[in-house]
């Protein structure tokens, strides 16, 4: 028997059971209308385990007014993974900053190289939290992002240049050293400062790796 918030009869999945549209609809109902946060989280987890059949209903849930519903829907889509990558790409331009941040985080979790340019664009988002999630995502993607980030060091937007320098430092690839050295002459002092810090971070890591290699070979 269902409670008034529609969450008591929520179907449970381990990922192996058969499922139908009615079950997905019931989970979406719980996700959208339950007042119990734990029930909403359980619904999101179940939808994530269902996989591709849940993508379209979850896209609809992203349009709900409640930010926590959109966040839970994004978490479920994140569990689905690469099959939901297009949804994450579109959500990077959502009007709600929390959804943009969740989308950036999800793209980092699935390490989608096709998202690199879009994530670099988000480095200039007006919300710090969104910019940080995009930076974390690019760091997780790692090596495929290096050349685009080097290009971003010449972006018109100083904030993008600064974050690109920071992420290159986080990734730590020596290919970033020369472009970062060039950024020492950037027009913006805060970009110069970030480039110096990133350069020193990569150089220190490279020196430590060389010293370790020498010790191992002796």
Backbone as CSV, one residue per row, in Angstrom:
resi,resn,N_x,N_y,N_z,CA_x,CA_y,CA_z,C_x,C_y,C_z
1,UNK,0.854,-1.195,0.000,0.000,0.000,0.000,0.889,1.244,0.000
2,UNK,0.599,2.207,-0.861,1.463,3.373,-1.021,1.199,4.403,0.053
3,UNK,2.255,5.081,0.485,2.098,6.235,1.342,1.608,7.400,0.497
4,UNK,1.245,8.486,1.149,0.745,9.646,0.425,1.803,10.259,-0.466
5,UNK,3.076,10.121,-0.099,4.108,10.713,-0.948,4.501,9.790,-2.091
6,UNK,3.890,8.609,-2.171,4.082,7.726,-3.314,5.380,6.981,-3.311
7,UNK,6.023,6.796,-2.149,7.345,6.191,-2.151,7.410,4.808,-1.516
8,UNK,6.342,4.336,-0.853,6.436,3.099,-0.099,6.556,1.869,-0.980
9,UNK,5.929,1.891,-2.146,5.934,0.706,-2.998,7.021,0.754,-4.054
10,UNK,8.074,1.492,-3.764,9.146,1.659,-4.735,9.760,0.312,-5.104
11,UNK,9.854,-0.019,-6.417,10.477,-1.271,-6.836,11.948,-1.286,-6.455
12,UNK,12.466,-2.484,-6.186,13.881,-2.624,-5.830,14.587,-3.432,-6.908
13,UNK,15.809,-2.985,-7.274,16.561,-3.639,-8.339,17.983,-3.924,-7.895
14,UNK,18.498,-5.024,-8.332,19.919,-5.318,-8.151,20.643,-5.191,-9.478
15,UNK,19.906,-4.968,-10.561,20.512,-4.829,-11.882,20.265,-6.022,-12.770
16,UNK,19.649,-7.097,-12.224,19.432,-8.303,-13.001,17.961,-8.574,-13.310
17,UNK,17.048,-7.941,-12.542,15.640,-8.239,-12.712,15.088,-7.660,-14.015
18,UNK,13.954,-8.209,-14.445,13.233,-7.598,-15.556,12.592,-6.327,-15.035
19,UNK,12.330,-5.381,-15.899,11.703,-4.142,-15.479,10.786,-3.661,-16.592
20,UNK,9.768,-2.890,-16.237,8.854,-2.378,-17.241,8.654,-0.887,-17.043
21,UNK,7.906,-0.287,-17.977,7.722,1.159,-17.939,7.013,1.615,-16.669
22,UNK,6.116,0.776,-16.148,5.384,1.153,-14.947,6.322,1.247,-13.747
23,UNK,7.254,0.309,-13.645,8.214,0.356,-12.549,9.098,1.591,-12.633
24,UNK,9.577,1.901,-13.852,10.398,3.099,-14.047,9.593,4.342,-13.681
25,UNK,8.337,4.377,-14.100,7.478,5.521,-13.808,7.283,5.680,-12.302
26,UNK,7.157,4.548,-11.577,6.982,4.602,-10.128,8.231,5.162,-9.442
27,UNK,9.389,4.752,-9.941,10.639,5.260,-9.387,10.793,6.752,-9.665
28,UNK,10.447,7.182,-10.865,10.503,8.607,-11.205,9.554,9.395,-10.312
29,UNK,8.375,8.822,-10.042,7.403,9.481,-9.164,7.996,9.675,-7.773
30,UNK,8.648,8.632,-7.265,9.296,8.733,-5.956,10.397,9.783,-5.986
31,UNK,11.195,9.761,-7.035,12.299,10.712,-7.186,11.792,12.149,-7.187
32,UNK,10.657,12.365,-7.829,10.148,13.728,-8.024,9.305,14.242,-6.869
33,UNK,8.617,13.337,-6.161,7.597,13.813,-5.226,7.776,13.373,-3.784
34,UNK,8.618,12.379,-3.522,8.778,11.945,-2.139,9.402,13.052,-1.296
35,UNK,8.895,13.184,-0.062,9.469,14.154,0.868,10.624,13.541,1.669
36,UNK,10.828,12.241,1.491,11.865,11.515,2.209,13.127,11.447,1.357
37,UNK,14.187,12.122,1.809,15.418,12.172,1.025,15.990,10.774,0.789
38,UNK,15.933,9.911,1.804,16.469,8.566,1.648,15.732,7.793,0.555
39,UNK,14.417,7.980,0.490,13.632,7.313,-0.552,14.012,7.825,-1.938
40,UNK,14.267,9.146,-2.030,14.666,9.716,-3.321,16.022,9.162,-3.748
41,UNK,16.942,9.046,-2.785,18.266,8.502,-3.096,18.150,7.053,-3.561
42,UNK,17.317,6.265,-2.877,17.111,4.868,-3.276,16.526,4.775,-4.678
43,UNK,15.585,5.667,-4.987,14.980,5.670,-6.315,16.018,5.998,-7.376
44,UNK,16.875,6.989,-7.091,17.926,7.370,-8.047,18.888,6.212,-8.277
45,UNK,19.250,5.529,-7.179,20.170,4.394,-7.309,19.549,3.272,-8.135
46,UNK,18.248,3.003,-7.906,17.563,1.954,-8.654,17.478,2.307,-10.138
47,UNK,17.180,3.570,-10.437,17.113,4.007,-11.837,18.477,3.910,-12.501
48,UNK,19.516,4.224,-11.751,20.868,4.092,-12.294,21.199,2.654,-12.639
49,UNK,20.732,1.718,-11.802,20.992,0.302,-12.082,20.174,-0.214,-13.262
50,UNK,19.002,0.356,-13.451,18.166,-0.057,-14.592,18.876,0.246,-15.904
51,UNK,19.523,1.403,-15.965,20.308,1.723,-17.155,19.553,2.469,-18.237
52,UNK,19.835,2.134,-19.481,19.342,2.906,-20.624,17.829,3.118,-20.654
53,UNK,17.005,2.128,-20.278,15.551,2.378,-20.304,15.104,3.536,-19.412
54,UNK,15.946,3.911,-18.450,15.572,4.985,-17.531,16.037,6.356,-18.005
55,UNK,16.827,6.436,-19.070,17.425,7.709,-19.484,16.372,8.752,-19.822
56,UNK,15.428,8.427,-20.695,14.435,9.423,-21.114,13.603,9.946,-19.941
57,UNK,13.083,9.065,-19.057,12.359,9.595,-17.888,13.228,10.461,-16.986
58,UNK,14.504,10.112,-16.873,15.401,10.913,-16.047,15.654,12.282,-16.671
59,UNK,15.692,12.341,-17.999,15.828,13.630,-18.681,14.639,14.521,-18.328
60,UNK,13.451,13.929,-18.314,12.246,14.681,-17.932,12.377,15.164,-16.493
61,UNK,12.924,14.296,-15.616,13.073,14.668,-14.201,14.031,15.837,-14.020
62,UNK,14.952,16.017,-14.970,15.880,17.144,-14.888,15.166,18.485,-15.047
63,UNK,13.940,18.445,-15.531,13.170,19.678,-15.729,12.301,20.030,-14.529
64,UNK,12.324,19.176,-13.491,11.526,19.440,-12.299,11.984,20.730,-11.625
65,UNK,11.076,21.384,-10.911,11.409,22.637,-10.243,12.377,22.413,-9.081
66,UNK,12.201,21.310,-8.359,13.036,21.077,-7.180,14.460,20.751,-7.594
67,UNK,15.399,21.521,-7.041,16.800,21.293,-7.409,17.295,19.939,-6.939
68,UNK,16.761,19.451,-5.789,17.230,18.166,-5.289,16.750,17.013,-6.160
69,UNK,15.597,17.197,-6.811,15.131,16.188,-7.763,16.053,16.151,-8.975
70,UNK,16.412,17.339,-9.488,17.310,17.387,-10.643,18.672,16.804,-10.285
71,UNK,19.132,17.107,-9.067,20.416,16.575,-8.628,20.387,15.047,-8.533
72,UNK,19.299,14.497,-7.976,19.174,13.044,-7.853,19.070,12.385,-9.220
73,UNK,18.359,13.049,-10.130,18.256,12.516,-11.486,19.620,12.488,-12.160
74,UNK,20.406,13.529,-11.947,21.744,13.576,-12.521,22.626,12.484,-11.925
75,UNK,22.469,12.227,-10.621,23.241,11.166,-9.972,22.895,9.810,-10.578
76,UNK,21.614,9.602,-10.871,21.198,8.345,-11.502,21.771,8.223,-12.903
77,UNK,21.752,9.322,-13.649,22.318,9.309,-15.003,23.818,9.059,-14.957
78,UNK,24.466,9.596,-13.918,25.903,9.370,-13.756,26.206,7.890,-13.590
79,UNK,25.344,7.179,-12.840,25.529,5.740,-12.654,25.366,4.982,-13.972
80,UNK,24.507,5.508,-14.839,24.298,4.857,-16.141,25.554,4.961,-16.993
81,UNK,26.267,6.099,-16.861,27.573,6.216,-17.511,27.541,6.760,-18.925
82,UNK,28.395,6.203,-19.781,28.590,6.739,-21.131,27.313,6.806,-21.945
83,UNK,26.383,5.914,-21.679,25.122,5.930,-22.427,24.358,7.232,-22.216
84,UNK,24.647,7.906,-21.101,23.967,9.162,-20.789,24.842,10.378,-21.072
85,UNK,25.960,10.198,-21.772,26.916,11.293,-21.989,26.277,12.498,-22.670
86,UNK,25.420,12.269,-23.653,24.779,13.388,-24.358,23.953,14.240,-23.405
87,UNK,23.332,13.580,-22.428,22.538,14.314,-21.432,23.436,15.226,-20.609
88,UNK,24.593,14.710,-20.217,25.526,15.515,-19.424,26.010,16.727,-20.220
89,UNK,26.302,16.517,-21.504,26.758,17.615,-22.355,25.721,18.745,-22.376
90,UNK,24.467,18.378,-22.575,23.401,19.388,-22.637,23.204,20.066,-21.287
91,UNK,23.367,19.290,-20.203,23.144,19.838,-18.866,24.209,20.848,-18.456
92,UNK,25.341,20.877,-19.147,26.372,21.876,-18.838,25.883,23.303,-19.070
93,UNK,24.825,23.449,-19.842,24.276,24.788,-20.113,22.940,25.008,-19.396
94,UNK,22.608,24.144,-18.443,21.354,24.281,-17.692,21.329,25.616,-16.952
95,UNK,20.140,26.163,-16.759,20.004,27.433,-16.042,20.384,27.306,-14.569
96,UNK,20.265,26.090,-14.020,20.557,25.865,-12.610,22.027,25.515,-12.431
97,UNK,22.725,26.281,-11.600,24.165,26.056,-11.439,24.468,24.689,-10.832
98,UNK,23.569,24.186,-9.973,23.810,22.894,-9.355,23.781,21.773,-10.394
99,UNK,22.882,21.888,-11.361,22.799,20.890,-12.429,24.055,20.965,-13.303
100,UNK,24.523,22.191,-13.596,25.746,22.338,-14.391,26.932,21.681,-13.681
101,UNK,27.009,21.915,-12.374,28.102,21.327,-11.593,28.011,19.800,-11.586
102,UNK,26.800,19.279,-11.426,26.608,17.830,-11.415,26.967,17.221,-12.765
103,UNK,26.628,17.933,-13.840,26.951,17.440,-15.180,28.460,17.398,-15.395
104,UNK,29.148,18.443,-14.956,30.609,18.471,-15.085,31.238,17.327,-14.292
105,UNK,30.751,17.114,-13.081,31.263,16.023,-12.250,31.048,14.674,-12.943
106,UNK,29.864,14.481,-13.510,29.544,13.214,-14.168,30.455,12.969,-15.369
107,UNK,30.722,14.009,-16.143,31.598,13.862,-17.311,33.016,13.508,-16.889
108,UNK,33.419,13.993,-15.721,34.721,13.598,-15.196,34.724,12.157,-14.715
109,UNK,33.621,11.748,-14.113,33.537,10.380,-13.612,33.628,9.359,-14.745
110,UNK,32.995,9.672,-15.892,33.038,8.726,-17.014,34.225,9.000,-17.939
111,UNK,35.009,10.046,-17.615,36.222,10.390,-18.370,35.949,10.484,-19.869
112,UNK,34.956,11.283,-20.199,34.534,11.417,-21.592,35.435,12.419,-22.321
113,UNK,36.299,11.959,-23.242,37.195,12.892,-23.947,36.447,13.846,-24.872
114,UNK,35.252,13.460,-25.303,34.460,14.334,-26.166,33.952,15.563,-25.416
115,UNK,34.055,15.545,-24.090,33.545,16.653,-23.278,34.603,17.713,-23.001
116,UNK,35.830,17.489,-23.440,36.935,18.366,-23.042,36.681,19.827,-23.403
117,UNK,36.333,20.093,-24.644,36.130,21.487,-25.055,34.974,22.136,-24.308
118,UNK,33.892,21.378,-24.105,32.747,21.923,-23.361,33.133,22.228,-21.929
119,UNK,33.918,21.354,-21.313,34.354,21.579,-19.934,35.290,22.777,-19.827
120,UNK,36.153,22.961,-20.827,37.022,24.139,-20.832,36.167,25.407,-20.905
121,UNK,35.094,25.354,-21.686,34.182,26.490,-21.758,33.540,26.803,-20.419
122,UNK,33.286,25.770,-19.625,32.644,25.942,-18.323,33.614,26.519,-17.288
123,UNK,34.896,26.544,-17.593,35.865,27.120,-16.661,35.616,28.604,-16.407
124,UNK,34.815,29.234,-17.257,34.485,30.646,-17.054,33.070,30.825,-16.487
125,UNK,32.460,29.740,-16.011,31.117,29.827,-15.431,31.105,30.853,-14.299
126,UNK,29.961,31.507,-14.124,29.871,32.555,-13.101,29.905,31.999,-11.679
127,UNK,29.651,30.690,-11.529,29.666,30.064,-10.210,30.986,29.328,-9.977
128,UNK,31.646,29.632,-8.847,32.917,28.980,-8.525,32.757,27.475,-8.445
129,UNK,31.674,27.005,-7.847,31.466,25.574,-7.650,31.425,24.844,-8.991
130,UNK,30.806,25.452,-9.990,30.736,24.842,-11.327,32.126,24.820,-11.957
131,UNK,32.848,25.935,-11.836,34.207,26.001,-12.388,35.103,24.930,-11.767
132,UNK,34.956,24.745,-10.451,35.787,23.758,-9.750,35.448,22.342,-10.196
133,UNK,34.167,22.044,-10.377,33.775,20.713,-10.849,34.304,20.461,-12.261
134,UNK,34.296,21.494,-13.101,34.836,21.344,-14.457,36.342,21.097,-14.401
135,UNK,37.035,21.817,-13.509,38.484,21.625,-13.350,38.789,20.215,-12.875
136,UNK,38.002,19.725,-11.919,38.192,18.361,-11.412,37.944,17.341,-12.525
137,UNK,36.925,17.594,-13.347,36.610,16.668,-14.436,37.746,16.598,-15.448
138,UNK,38.281,17.754,-15.818,39.389,17.785,-16.771,40.627,17.106,-16.198
139,UNK,40.834,17.269,-14.896,41.960,16.598,-14.244,41.788,15.085,-14.303
140,UNK,40.566,14.614,-14.065,40.294,13.172,-14.129,40.465,12.635,-15.550
141,UNK,40.036,13.404,-16.530,40.191,12.964,-17.926,41.672,12.834,-18.265
142,UNK,42.467,13.774,-17.760,43.919,13.643,-17.818,44.555,13.857,-19.178
143,UNK,45.329,12.902,-19.623,46.195,13.046,-20.806,45.487,13.590,-22.037
144,UNK,44.285,13.118,-22.388,43.626,13.663,-23.584,43.322,15.155,-23.494
145,UNK,43.299,15.695,-22.274,42.958,17.109,-22.090,44.172,18.030,-22.184
146,UNK,45.378,17.479,-22.227,46.581,18.307,-22.131,46.691,19.301,-23.281
147,UNK,46.639,18.838,-24.513,46.788,19.750,-25.654,45.685,20.807,-25.699
148,UNK,44.398,20.436,-25.493,43.364,21.475,-25.440,43.595,22.497,-24.323
149,UNK,44.126,22.040,-23.187,44.402,22.965,-22.090,45.556,23.899,-22.434
150,UNK,46.542,23.388,-23.155,47.652,24.231,-23.611,47.125,25.329,-24.534
151,UNK,46.202,24.958,-25.409,45.560,25.950,-26.283,44.783,26.968,-25.441
152,UNK,44.114,26.476,-24.373,43.317,27.350,-23.517,44.160,28.369,-22.762
153,UNK,45.454,28.148,-22.669,46.342,29.136,-22.039,46.381,30.437,-22.835
154,UNK,45.888,30.382,-24.091,45.833,31.589,-24.938,44.405,32.078,-25.132
155,UNK,43.488,31.579,-24.314,42.081,31.987,-24.411,41.934,33.480,-24.129
156,UNK,40.906,34.087,-24.698,40.667,35.522,-24.469,40.294,35.813,-23.018
157,UNK,39.669,34.821,-22.365,39.194,34.998,-20.996,40.305,34.652,-20.008
158,UNK,40.673,35.617,-19.175,41.745,35.400,-18.222,41.444,34.303,-17.209
159,UNK,40.173,34.175,-16.826,39.793,33.131,-15.868,40.041,31.749,-16.469
160,UNK,39.733,31.594,-17.762,39.972,30.318,-18.444,41.472,30.036,-18.492
161,UNK,42.264,31.064,-18.803,43.718,30.876,-18.854,44.258,30.452,-17.491
162,UNK,43.763,31.111,-16.435,44.221,30.778,-15.085,43.871,29.337,-14.721
163,UNK,42.608,28.934,-14.968,42.198,27.581,-14.609,42.912,26.538,-15.465
164,UNK,43.171,26.867,-16.742,43.900,25.933,-17.610,45.297,25.680,-17.048
165,UNK,45.953,26.737,-16.588,47.280,26.591,-15.985,47.210,25.717,-14.735
166,UNK,46.215,25.980,-13.908,46.051,25.208,-12.673,45.851,23.722,-12.969
167,UNK,44.996,23.406,-13.947,44.698,22.008,-14.264,45.916,21.311,-14.854
168,UNK,46.668,22.019,-15.687,47.913,21.431,-16.205,48.845,21.069,-15.052
169,UNK,48.877,21.911,-14.038,49.687,21.600,-12.862,49.168,20.379,-12.125
170,UNK,47.855,20.247,-12.034,47.258,19.086,-11.372,47.576,17.800,-12.133
171,UNK,47.471,17.852,-13.462,47.732,16.661,-14.268,49.206,16.284,-14.190
172,UNK,50.074,17.298,-14.249,51.498,17.074,-14.008,52.309,16.569,-15.179
173,UNK,51.785,16.685,-16.397,52.532,16.204,-17.571,53.583,17.234,-17.983
174,UNK,54.831,16.798,-18.215,55.915,17.727,-18.586,55.652,18.511,-19.862
175,UNK,54.733,18.046,-20.705,54.405,18.805,-21.916,53.854,20.184,-21.595
176,UNK,53.403,20.360,-20.377,52.864,21.655,-19.997,53.912,22.675,-19.593
177,UNK,55.159,22.252,-19.431,56.184,23.153,-18.898,56.453,24.358,-19.795
178,UNK,56.726,24.124,-21.072,57.050,25.242,-21.959,55.875,26.216,-22.123
179,UNK,54.661,25.715,-22.383,53.524,26.652,-22.486,53.289,27.430,-21.194
180,UNK,53.490,26.773,-20.058,53.327,27.473,-18.787,54.398,28.547,-18.607
181,UNK,55.617,28.248,-19.044,56.687,29.248,-18.982,56.334,30.460,-19.846
182,UNK,55.739,30.213,-20.991,55.289,31.317,-21.852,54.228,32.161,-21.143
183,UNK,53.399,31.485,-20.323,52.327,32.191,-19.611,52.851,33.068,-18.481
184,UNK,54.135,32.951,-18.161,54.728,33.860,-17.165,54.608,35.310,-17.629
185,UNK,54.466,35.498,-18.954,54.387,36.856,-19.526,52.939,37.260,-19.830
186,UNK,51.968,36.522,-19.286,50.555,36.841,-19.516,50.248,38.267,-19.060
187,UNK,49.264,38.890,-19.693,48.886,40.261,-19.343,48.311,40.374,-17.933
188,UNK,47.727,39.263,-17.445,47.098,39.282,-16.118,48.042,38.692,-15.073
189,UNK,48.228,39.428,-13.981,49.135,38.977,-12.935,48.672,37.670,-12.296
190,UNK,47.338,37.493,-12.147,46.849,36.273,-11.502,47.079,35.053,-12.382
191,UNK,47.101,35.252,-13.716,47.418,34.144,-14.620,48.909,33.815,-14.514
192,UNK,49.738,34.854,-14.473,51.179,34.652,-14.301,51.459,33.846,-13.041
193,UNK,50.813,34.246,-11.935,51.051,33.590,-10.647,50.641,32.119,-10.700
194,UNK,49.486,31.851,-11.319,49.008,30.472,-11.410,49.927,29.641,-12.292
195,UNK,50.427,30.251,-13.368,51.333,29.543,-14.283,52.634,29.175,-13.570
196,UNK,53.135,30.096,-12.748,54.369,29.823,-11.998,54.159,28.656,-11.036
197,UNK,53.056,28.674,-10.305,52.766,27.599,-9.359,52.638,26.252,-10.072
198,UNK,51.928,26.246,-11.212,51.739,25.008,-11.961,53.062,24.500,-12.515
199,UNK,53.876,25.423,-13.032,55.190,25.061,-13.570,56.040,24.399,-12.482
200,UNK,56.082,25.031,-11.313,56.894,24.509,-10.211,56.391,23.136,-9.759
201,UNK,55.078,22.952,-9.778,54.487,21.676,-9.368,54.892,20.552,-10.329
202,UNK,54.810,20.839,-11.634,55.192,19.833,-12.633,56.683,19.561,-12.577
203,UNK,57.468,20.631,-12.446,58.934,20.484,-12.410,59.352,19.649,-11.201
204,UNK,58.744,19.893,-10.056,59.074,19.132,-8.855,58.750,17.656,-9.054
205,UNK,57.590,17.386,-9.639,57.198,15.997,-9.874,58.150,15.310,-10.849
206,UNK,58.544,16.042,-11.892,59.471,15.476,-12.885,60.835,15.204,-12.262
207,UNK,61.316,16.136,-11.425,62.609,15.951,-10.760,62.576,14.749,-9.821
208,UNK,61.472,14.597,-9.090,61.344,13.467,-8.174,61.327,12.151,-8.945
209,UNK,60.651,12.136,-10.096,60.604,10.921,-10.916,61.988,10.580,-11.458
210,UNK,62.753,11.619,-11.868,64.105,11.393,-12.379,65.030,10.864,-11.289
211,UNK,64.920,11.448,-10.092,65.755,10.994,-8.973,65.445,9.552,-8.590
212,UNK,64.151,9.205,-8.623,63.745,7.849,-8.316,64.275,6.871,-9.349
213,UNK,64.247,7.313,-10.624,64.742,6.462,-11.702,66.240,6.229,-11.558
214,UNK,66.973,7.277,-11.169,68.424,7.162,-10.987,68.757,6.213,-9.835
215,UNK,67.988,6.312,-8.740,68.219,5.442,-7.595,67.949,3.976,-7.945
216,UNK,66.894,3.756,-8.731,66.536,2.395,-9.114,67.552,1.770,-10.062
217,UNK,68.220,2.623,-10.853,69.179,2.118,-11.824,70.591,1.959,-11.258
218,UNK,70.803,2.519,-10.047,72.156,2.450,-9.457,72.364,1.137,-8.699
